[in-house]
Amino acid sequence: WAKMMIVRCVRPDRVIFMIKNFIAQKMESTDYIKPPVNDIKQIFSNSNCTQPIIFVLSPGVDPQQQLDTLANTNKVRLNALSLGDGMETTAERFIEQSCQTGEWVYLANCHLMIQWMVRLEEIIEGFTNNQQPHSNFRLFLSSKPHPKFPITILQKSRKITTEPPQGLKSNLLRLYKFLTNDQLQSAPRPHLYKKLLFSLSLFHSVLLERSKFGTLGWNIPYDFNDSDFAISENILKLYLDHDKSDQIQWDALRVLIADISYGGRVTDDMDRRVLSVYINQYLNMNAVEQKNYKLSSDERYFIPVDGDLDSYNKFITELPNDDPPEAFGQHSNADISSQISNSIDLLDSLIALTPMQSSGASR
C-alpha cells in the first residue's frame, strides 16, 4: 500500500498497474483483474417468456449481431425493429404475433420512442396478468439511459450493460465469444477465412483502442462499432466465396472494408491515411501465405496456426492484459497521457465512493 502511495506521487501513469498487482497479490488470483465478457447465452438460459431482456447501450456497441448469432444457434426467427416515429403499430404487431408463434422480438433504440414505453409497459404487464405467451417467446430491448424510462420495465427485466471492452485482448475475446466451430468450418475456404478473420478482428480492435491515445490516435474521435465489423466480415465471406481461385482481389477487398465500411465515417485526411496503412498491414497476401504472420512490431501479435475455435480463444487469452503501444505502431511513450487520465478518473471515483464525514461534533 505504501508503494502505491509513492507511485501515485512520482509516477501517476503507473498507478493502475500497481493497483492491479496489489489486487492480484492480495486475492491470490488474477481473475479479479480480468475484464468480464457478458455471456448472453447464459443470460438467455436463465430468462423466460414473460421477462424482457434489456441491453443498456453504450457508444461503439451494437447487440444486433449477438442476437442474430443466438437466434441462429437456437433456430428461432428474430423479428428486429429499430424504433422511431410511426413504428408503434409495427412494434405491437411484432409482439402480438411472436407471442403466439414463439418467435423472438428485438426492439432497438427504445429511448427514441420514450412516450410509447408506457404502452410497452402495459403489454409486458399483460404477459403475466393475461394469457401467457408461447414458452419460446422472448422480448429483447435496447436503450440508452433515459430519465423517463419506465421503472416497472426495468424491475421486471434482465439488464445487460453493453460497455465496450477495454484492450485488444478483451475486444478479441468478445468478438470470438459469438462464434461457433460450425461458423468457422462452414465459411468459404475455411483455411483462408480463419486467418483473415483473426486479422480483421485485430484490425477492428486496434481501430477502437487507438482512441485512447487522444489526438495521437485519431485527429477526430470516431464511433466504430459492431456493425462495421459485421459488414466487413460479410464482405470477406462474399469475396472468398465469389473468387474460387487462389488469387484474392486484395485491392478491392481493402477498398470495400477500409474506405466504405469503416472509412465512411472517417472525415479527416490524415486519419484516412492511418486507416489505409492499417488495412494494408492486416489484409495482404502474406497474411494467408506466411506462417505466424506478424501483425505488429510486437512479436506477440501474429496470426495463429489454423485450428478450431478453442485454439483461437486459447491464443487470445495468452495475449497481454495491458496493450503495448507497439501493438498500435506507436512509440512506447504514446500512452502516458491516457494512463495518467485513467488514473485520475479511477482515483476520483474512489473519492466519490468514500463516505463523507461531518465536520460538526455529534451530540
C-alpha positions in Angstrom: 0.0 0.0 0.0 2.8 2.4 0.9 4.4 1.7 -2.5 1.2 2.7 -4.3 1.2 6.0 -2.4 4.7 6.7 -3.6 3.9 5.7 -7.2 0.8 8.0 -7.0 3.1 10.9 -6.3 6.0 10.3 -8.7 4.5 8.1 -11.5 0.8 8.7 -11.8 0.8 6.9 -15.1 1.7 3.6 -13.3 -1.0 3.8 -10.6 -3.4 1.4 -12.3 -0.7 -1.1 -13.0 0.2 -1.0 -9.3 -3.4 -1.4 -8.2 -3.8 -4.5 -10.5 -0.7 -6.1 -9.0 -1.9 -5.2 -5.5 -5.3 -6.8 -6.1 -3.8 -9.9 -7.7 -1.4 -10.4 -4.7 -4.0 -9.9 -2.0 -6.6 -12.0 -3.7 -4.0 -14.6 -4.8 -5.6 -14.7 -8.2 -5.6 -12.8 -11.5 -9.3 -13.5 -12.1 -10.2 -10.3 -10.3 -8.3 -8.0 -12.7 -9.5 -9.6 -15.9 -12.4 -7.7 -17.6 -15.6 -9.8 -17.7 -17.2 -10.7 -21.0 -21.0 -10.8 -21.0 -22.3 -14.2 -21.8 -25.6 -13.7 -23.5 -26.2 -17.4 -23.8 -26.2 -17.8 -20.0 -28.4 -14.8 -19.5 -30.8 -16.2 -22.1 -30.9 -19.7 -20.5 -32.0 -18.1 -17.2 -34.7 -16.0 -18.8 -38.4 -16.8 -19.5 -41.1 -15.8 -21.9 -42.6 -13.1 -19.5 -39.3 -11.4 -18.7 -37.8 -9.0 -21.2 -34.0 -8.6 -21.6 -32.7 -5.0 -21.9 -29.4 -4.0 -23.4 -28.2 -0.7 -21.9 -26.4 0.8 -24.9 -23.0 2.5 -24.9 -21.2 4.1 -27.8 -19.5 1.6 -30.1 -21.5 -1.4 -29.1 -24.5 -2.9 -31.0 -26.1 -6.1 -29.7 -27.8 -7.0 -33.0 -25.0 -9.4 -34.1 -25.1 -11.2 -30.7 -28.8 -11.7 -31.0 -28.6 -12.9 -34.6 -26.0 -15.5 -33.6 -28.0 -16.6 -30.6 -31.2 -16.9 -32.7 -29.4 -18.9 -35.4 -28.0 -21.2 -32.7 -31.4 -21.8 -31.2 -33.0 -22.0 -34.7 -35.5 -19.3 -33.8 -36.7 -16.4 -36.0 -35.7 -13.0 -34.7 -38.0 -10.1 -35.6 -35.9 -7.0 -35.3 -37.2 -3.4 -35.4 -35.4 -0.2 -34.9 -37.8 2.1 -33.2 -38.7 5.6 -34.4 -41.6 7.9 -35.1 -44.6 6.0 -36.5 -43.3 2.5 -35.6 -45.8 1.9 -32.7 -48.2 -0.2 -34.7 -45.5 -2.4 -36.3 -43.9 -3.0 -32.9 -47.2 -4.0 -31.3 -47.9 -6.4 -34.2 -44.5 -8.0 -33.9 -45.0 -8.6 -30.2 -48.6 -10.0 -30.7 -47.7 -12.3 -33.5 -44.5 -13.6 -31.8 -46.2 -14.3 -28.6 -48.4 -16.8 -30.4 -45.7 -18.3 -32.7 -42.9 -18.5 -30.1 -40.6 -16.2 -32.1 -38.3 -13.5 -30.7 -38.7 -9.8 -30.9 -35.9 -7.2 -30.7 -36.9 -3.5 -30.3 -33.9 -1.4 -30.7 -33.4 2.2 -29.5 -36.3 2.4 -27.2 -35.1 5.8 -26.0 -36.2 7.3 -29.3 -39.8 6.4 -28.6 -39.9 7.1 -24.8 -43.6 8.2 -25.0 -44.6 4.7 -26.3 -42.8 3.0 -23.4 -46.0 3.5 -21.3 -47.9 1.3 -23.8 -45.0 -1.2 -23.8 -45.2 -1.3 -20.0 -48.9 -2.3 -20.3 -48.1 -5.0 -22.8 -45.4 -6.5 -20.6 -47.8 -6.4 -17.6 -50.2 -8.4 -19.7 -47.7 -11.2 -20.1 -48.4 -12.3 -16.5 -51.9 -10.9 -15.9 -53.5 -12.1 -19.1 -52.7 -15.1 -21.3 -49.1 -16.1 -21.0 -47.0 -16.0 -24.3 -45.6 -19.0 -26.0 -42.9 -20.6 -23.9 -40.2 -19.9 -26.6 -41.1 -16.2 -26.9 -38.5 -13.7 -25.9 -38.6 -9.9 -25.9 -35.3 -8.1 -26.3 -35.0 -4.3 -25.8 -32.1 -1.9 -26.2 -32.0 1.7 -25.0 -29.6 4.4 -23.9 -30.1 5.6 -20.3 -33.1 7.9 -20.1 -34.6 9.5 -17.0 -38.2 8.8 -18.3 -37.7 5.1 -19.0 -40.4 3.2 -17.0 -39.1 1.8 -13.8 -41.5 -1.1 -13.9 -40.0 -2.4 -17.2 -36.5 -2.2 -15.6 -37.7 -4.0 -12.5 -39.3 -6.8 -14.5 -36.4 -7.3 -16.9 -32.9 -8.7 -17.0 -30.4 -5.9 -17.7 -27.2 -6.2 -19.7 -24.7 -3.4 -19.9 -23.0 -3.2 -23.3 -20.0 -1.1 -22.4 -17.2 -1.7 -24.9 -14.4 -3.8 -23.5 -11.0 -2.1 -22.9 -7.9 -3.5 -24.5 -7.1 -5.6 -27.6 -7.4 -8.9 -25.7 -10.8 -8.1 -24.3 -12.1 -6.9 -27.7 -10.8 -10.1 -29.4 -12.3 -12.3 -26.8 -15.7 -10.5 -27.2 -15.6 -10.9 -31.0 -14.8 -14.6 -30.8 -17.3 -15.2 -28.0 -20.1 -15.1 -30.5 -18.5 -17.5 -33.0 -19.0 -21.3 -33.3 -16.9 -24.0 -34.8 -19.7 -24.6 -37.3 -19.4 -21.0 -38.5 -15.6 -21.3 -38.9 -15.8 -24.6 -40.8 -18.8 -23.8 -43.0 -17.3 -20.5 -44.2 -16.0 -20.4 -47.8 -12.4 -21.6 -48.0 -12.1 -22.0 -44.2 -8.3 -22.2 -44.1 -8.1 -18.7 -45.6 -11.2 -17.4 -43.8 -9.9 -18.2 -40.3 -6.6 -16.4 -40.9 -8.2 -13.3 -42.4 -11.0 -13.3 -39.8 -8.4 -13.1 -37.0 -6.6 -10.4 -38.8 -9.8 -8.5 -39.4 -10.7 -8.9 -35.7 -7.4 -7.4 -34.6 -7.8 -4.6 -37.1 -11.2 -3.8 -35.7 -9.9 -3.9 -32.1 -6.9 -1.7 -33.0 -9.2 1.0 -34.5 -11.3 1.0 -31.4 -8.5 1.1 -28.9 -6.5 3.7 -30.8 -8.8 6.4 -29.5 -7.2 6.0 -26.0 -4.1 7.9 -27.4 -6.2 11.0 -27.9 -5.0 13.2 -30.8 -2.1 10.8 -31.2 -4.6 8.2 -32.2 -7.2 10.0 -34.2 -7.4 13.7 -35.1 -11.2 13.3 -34.7 -12.9 10.7 -32.4 -14.9 8.1 -34.3 -17.6 5.7 -33.1 -16.5 2.5 -34.8 -19.0 -0.2 -33.8 -20.0 -3.9 -34.1 -22.0 -3.1 -37.3 -18.8 -2.0 -39.0 -17.1 -5.3 -38.2 -20.2 -7.4 -39.1 -20.4 -5.8 -42.5 -16.7 -6.2 -43.1 -16.8 -9.9 -42.1 -19.7 -10.4 -44.6 -17.6 -8.7 -47.3 -14.8 -11.1 -46.5 -17.0 -14.1 -46.8 -18.5 -12.9 -50.1 -15.1 -12.3 -51.7 -13.8 -15.7 -50.6 -17.0 -17.4 -51.9 -17.1 -15.5 -55.2 -13.4 -15.8 -56.1 -12.7 -19.6 -56.2 -9.2 -19.1 -57.5 -6.2 -18.8 -55.2 -5.8 -15.2 -56.1 -7.8 -12.8 -53.9 -8.6 -9.4 -55.2 -6.8 -7.6 -52.3 -7.2 -4.1 -53.6 -11.0 -4.4 -54.0 -11.3 -6.1 -50.6 -9.3 -3.4 -48.9 -11.3 -0.6 -50.5 -14.6 -2.1 -49.5 -13.6 -2.6 -45.9 -11.3 0.4 -45.2 -12.8 3.1 -47.5 -16.5 2.1 -47.3 -17.3 0.0 -44.3 -15.0 1.8 -41.8 -13.9 4.8 -43.9 -17.4 6.1 -44.5 -17.3 7.8 -41.1 -13.6 9.0 -41.3 -13.6 12.6 -42.4 -10.0 13.7 -41.6 -7.4 13.2 -44.4 -4.6 12.2 -42.1 -6.9 9.7 -40.3 -7.8 8.2 -43.6 -4.1 7.7 -44.3 -3.7 5.9 -41.0 -6.7 3.7 -41.8 -5.1 2.9 -45.2 -1.8 1.9 -43.6 -3.6 -0.4 -41.1 -5.7 -2.2 -43.8 -2.6 -2.7 -46.0 -0.8 -4.2 -43.0 -3.6 -6.5 -41.9 -5.1 -7.7 -45.2 -2.5 -8.8 -47.7 -1.1 -11.9 -49.4 1.4 -12.5 -46.7 -1.4 -12.8 -44.1 -2.5 -16.1 -45.7 0.8 -17.4 -47.1 3.2 -16.9 -44.3 3.1 -19.0 -41.1 2.5 -16.9 -38.0 2.4 -13.6 -40.0 3.2 -10.7 -37.6 0.5 -8.1 -37.4 2.6 -5.5 -35.5 6.2 -4.9 -34.3 5.3 -6.6 -31.1 6.1 -10.3 -31.8 3.2 -11.5 -29.6 0.6 -10.3 -32.1 0.5 -12.6 -35.1 -1.9 -14.8 -36.9 -2.0 -18.2 -35.1 -1.9 -21.6 -36.9 -5.1 -23.0 -38.3 -7.2 -24.6 -35.7 -10.6 -24.8 -34.0 -12.4 -22.1 -32.1 -10.9 -23.2 -28.7 -7.3 -22.9 -30.1 -8.0 -19.3 -31.2 -9.5 -18.5 -27.8 -6.6 -20.0 -26.0 -4.2 -17.9 -28.1 -6.1 -14.7 -27.3 -6.2 -15.4 -23.6 -2.4 -15.6 -23.6 -2.0 -12.1 -25.1 -1.0 -9.4 -22.6 -3.8 -7.8 -20.5 -2.2 -4.3 -21.0 -1.7 -3.3 -24.6 1.9 -2.3 -25.5 1.9 0.9 -27.7 3.9 -1.1 -30.2 0.8 -3.1 -31.0 -0.6 0.0 -32.5 2.6 1.1 -34.2 3.0 3.8 -31.6 6.0 5.0 -29.6 6.4 3.5 -26.1 5.6 6.9 -24.5 2.5 7.5 -26.5 0.1 6.1 -23.9 1.4 8.0 -20.9 -1.2 10.7 -21.2 -4.0 8.2 -21.4 -2.6 6.2 -18.4 -2.5 9.4 -16.3 -6.1 10.3 -17.3 -7.3 6.8 -16.4 -5.5 7.0 -13.0 -7.1 10.3 -12.3 -10.6 9.0 -13.2 -10.1 6.0 -11.0 -8.9 8.0 -8.0 -11.8 10.5 -8.4 -14.3 7.6 -8.5 -12.8 6.2 -5.3 -13.0 9.6 -3.6 -16.6 9.9 -4.7 -17.4 6.5 -3.1 -15.7 7.4 0.2 -18.3 8.3 2.9 -18.2 12.0 3.8 -17.6 12.7 7.5 -19.4 15.6 9.1 -17.2 18.3 10.4 -19.5 19.1 13.3 -19.4 17.2 16.5 -22.2 14.8 17.1 -24.4 15.1 20.2 
